[in-house]
Amino acid sequence: MGNATDHINFLRNIILDSQHLLKKSSDSIENIVSDICGLQYDPYPAIHLNQYIMLWNRKKDFKPEQLDQAAYKDFKILEAWTFKRNMFLIPGREYSLYKNATKGIERWGASDESWLKAGDSPEIQVAEKELKESLKDFDGFVARELWEHLGLSFEWDKYRREHDQSYNLPVFRAYYRLIRKGDLLVCGRKPGTFKEPVFILKEKAGFSDWTHDTIDENEAIKCIVEKLIASLGVTDPVHVSHISGYKTADMVPVFEELQSEKKIEQLPYKIGRKYYYIHSSKMQMLNENTAEECGEVRLISPMDTIVRDKTWLTAFFDYSFSFEYFKKKGMKWPLSILVGNQFVGYLDCKMDWKTKQFMIKERNIFHHDFNDCKTIDRAIEELAAFHGAKEIIEKS
């Protein structure tokens, strides 16, 4: 049977292969995004946004405009609030599945389901219907353009920016409800720091009814949890809970049911003090019990799924890091350096879009064997080229 130490390198390969991080894929963006259960959207602008970096690490010859085309032109990828408080880009064909499976997850003190029920009054329903009718002539709009069109710019400013509840009009509530329900889809992002979303009615994007509208919520949750288990490679209820926002206590019976149906299996040994699970589709890899050597380098965003749970990351990769999101505290956006199946350190990078300079503010290598690693240097050059940089500047 062996122990965790005997198998850890091989388990790392299963994890990275499941996340398309062991070798870059030639598959479609839609299929890759489905396999890894979405790309977390994040607007931090120091370098290319998280969703682009995630795909750059996974898809051969990836360019940002390919995701923009898939998400905002072809609508094969859609933006949606799914796990926890985070917006993800997910396959359009799975939109309703995710929405049904995650509608009970609380965000900002309320779930989508409870928030929608709380405001489901006749007055709001009328406002929704009227608002949708007024949007039929829009092929894409930002909030400002909508309220200018409706002559409500002053009221919107008071309500949205000054939080004056005396201007909490039914049409404003209706607007947010249309977004939460998926009646309004994002069809683009404006340039600038905050990448303001451009919305369009789902019908004008080619959608009428979502394909999974009638699926039972519990079955939807079970389906998404199974997808998460397969995408994470080796996991447990606590890890899935941390990634998704589901309560751990609610995940335990789902794992038990999937195990009874032989869709997942428990590893025959512990990692630390815990038993972990693997999807049955990965069992052939587990039984082969070989750890292929791979020296390819990935530069992993701090918002990447693979590094979001620090406890799990430490257990399987003996690695952790910290970052600072807020400017007042000194923003730090480390890209974790993955060489083969080892995390060996991190880079703190920034792209100056005006001067076309790609700046490495800090290079911190924990494993001394990789201090002069040429493959890391090449990966940095490729990342700079991905940003269209003309020059790489590294602080000594």
Sequence and secondary structure as in RCSB ss.txt:
>XXXX:A:sequence
MGNATDHINFLRNIILDSQHLLKKSSDSIENIVSDICGLQYDPYPAIHLNQYIMLWNRKKDFKPEQLDQAAYKDF
KILEAWTFKRNMFLIPGREYSLYKNATKGIERWGASDESWLKAGDSPEIQVAEKELKESLKDFDGFVARELWEHL
GLSFEWDKYRREHDQSYNLPVFRAYYRLIRKGDLLVCGRKPGTFKEPVFILKEKAGFSDWTHDTIDENEAIKCIV
EKLIASLGVTDPVHVSHISGYKTADMVPVFEELQSEKKIEQLPYKIGRKYYYIHSSKMQMLNENTAEECGEVRLI
SPMDTIVRDKTWLTAFFDYSFSFEYFKKKGMKWPLSILVGNQFVGYLDCKMDWKTKQFMIKERNIFHHDFNDCKT
IDRAIEELAAFHGAKEIIEKS
>XXXX:A:secstr
   HHHHHHHHHHHHHHHTT SS B S HHHHHHHTT EE     SSS HHHHHHHTTBTT  HHHHHIIIIIS 
SEEEEE STT EEEEEGGGHHHHHHHHTTSEETTEEHHHHHHHT  HHHHHHHHHHHHHTTT SSB HHHHHHHT
T HHHHHHHHTS  GGG  HHHHHHHHHHHHTSEEEEEE SSTT  EEEEETTTTT SS TTTTS HHHHHHHHH
HHHHHHHSEE HHHHHHHH   HHHHHHHHHHHHHTTSEEEEEEEETTEEEEEEGGGHHHHHH        EEEE
 TTSGGGS HHHHHHHHS     B  GGG  B EEEEEETTEEEEEEEEEEETTTTEEEEEEEEESSGGGTT HH
HHHHHHHHHHHTT SEEEE  
